[in-house]
């Protein structure tokens, strides 16, 4: 609080997120979703090569990666909702 004005909040509700900050959060979510999927796919592919179980582990870990990506999106959505309520 500086001179009777609350810094970083509009009307005393939640943090003031500039458009660039919001774009950054959304870009981070997109990158996290793609990264989780790619890591799951790569891990499954390498395990398939090593254990000669093609394509089953690749498919399984791809699904795990996609699920992890969605979990990250839901967690960030809940954090954003909590920030707006504060």
N, C-alpha and C positions, 0 to 999 in steps of 0.2 A: 504494500500500500504506500503510495507516494502522493502527498498533497491531497488526500481524500479520494484518490482515484485508484481502483484496484487494477493492477497491471496484469495483463494476460487473460482477463475475463471480460465478457460482455454482459452487462446487467447482473453481475454477480453469479452467473451460471456457467459452469464448465470453462475449460480453457478456450482461448481464442485461437482457433486453428486457421492460419492463413490458407489461401488456395494452394500455394506451393507446398505447404506442409501436408495437406490432404492428398495432393498428387503423390508426394513422397511415400505416404503410408500405403496408398493403393498400389504404387509401383513395387514396393517392398512385398506386398501380398502376392502379386503376380510372380515376382522372382522366386519367392519362397515356394509357391505352388509348383512351378516348373522345376526348381532344384530338387524338391522332395521326390517328384515323379522320376526325374533323370537318375537320381541316386538309387532309387528302388530298382529301376530298369537295369542300370549298370551292375548293381550287386547281383541281381537275379541272373543276368547274362553270364557273369563270371562264375557264379556257382554252377550254372548249367554246364559250362565248359569243363569245369573241374570235376564234377560228379557225373557228367554225361547223362543228364536227365532232360535234355532239351525238349520242349520249351517250357516245361512246367514251373520250374523255379523262377524263370524270367517273368512269366505271367503272374505268379503269386506275389513276387516282390514289386512288380509294377503296380498291382492293386494295393499293396501296403504303402507304396509311395504316394499314390493318389489319395488314399485315406489320410495319410499324414499331412498332405497338403491341405485337405479340407479341414482337418482338425485345427491347423494353424489359422486358417481363415476364420473359423468360428470363434477361436480364442481371441483373435484381434477384434472381431465384431463385438464380442462381449466387453472387452477392455474399452472400446470406443463408446459403447453404450454407458458403461460405468463413468467414464470421463464426462459425458454429457449430463449425467444425473448429478454429479458433484457440484 
